[in-house]
Amino acid sequence: MADEHILDPQTAEAAVQDEAPAAAGDDLAQRVAALEEQLAEARDQSLRAVAELQNVRRRAEQDVEKAHKFALEKFAADLLLVVDSLERGLELSDPADEAIRPMREGMQLTLKALLDTLKRYQVEQLDPHGEPFNPEHHQAMAMEANAGVEPNSVLKVFQKGYLLNGRLLRPAMVVVSKAE
């Protein structure tokens, strides 16, 4: 009975040939699965690279847009000193004095021309007198008690503020009311 398990050479060869295609099929299936996994990874990397390229391009466009929009920031800030000087000169000069009337008119025209030029380049003036205090656009220099005005309102403006394309260029320096 022990001899029953012994196969003749032809049967053994046939058994080996049957196992070879099954083993080759398993090997091919594993290789196909590995290649499909590599393909999926390559697709994922490709999509990520394309998305990153689009993000870099978008950021570069935004940087160029901001550079164009705010290129005048330092220049405009320097011009604000001239505006302040002209406004102070007009405040301190006596409008009733006939001797300096031509000078005052010249200063007013110069100030108007300068403000119009700044406005053309999207520099907006903030004159918050009487408005509620806004810490994003105003810098409180002092607080005064005033019964006739609602608390937290701007009473006086020491120096006007300015925006460049909607972004704060210089805050307005103000005196704010407080409750008595």
Steps between C-alpha positions, in 0.01 A plus 500: 500500500791727552573466132171656402632850574788458262420650162636375179730742310232605250250588772763697692597695185136581429451623857806728472371641169159573657665688789724712271215688326325555836822639655566715192144635517544592868833667421342701215208608717742625766704689239184654352384607847843653575504684166146628555606629843803675346277651232258631762790654695638660183157645416468636852846660483418645159174653627681644802772648279239663273312640802823634651592664168158667485541624859846641424368671186202647691725625783737659249208676329375627837849623591528688171153648550590615853830642378314707241231600746731607783813609313426863586469436872832659610474783250142580605597489868775753431256728317270496801758710685457769233121480533530535880727804464262672259201430728685633807604811310139565404380441858756740647459779246234762556236492223409864577854627438496662155880501475520118494179429311680421169738268686207319670321460167817357347539258791133394466541438127824308557336288772198429278724400206706273723192333655344453154821339377512267801133410443576407137747247634246354748627684807190588704490749785348401836353798685302329778381812687167414670514130401519207743855402596633218280825346634578360154517850346550734797768545761369651823737767629282611791155463654279787612175502693225666297132488594379625162652213304444127518787314672764349271453764229779695334506855638811639332732388224868587555611336178285350225545137407535350154421176320679367191277268298296431813805415713597729786790722402492716813248502788318821590624642829193597700355608832218272614206588723431315821210498741519756783 
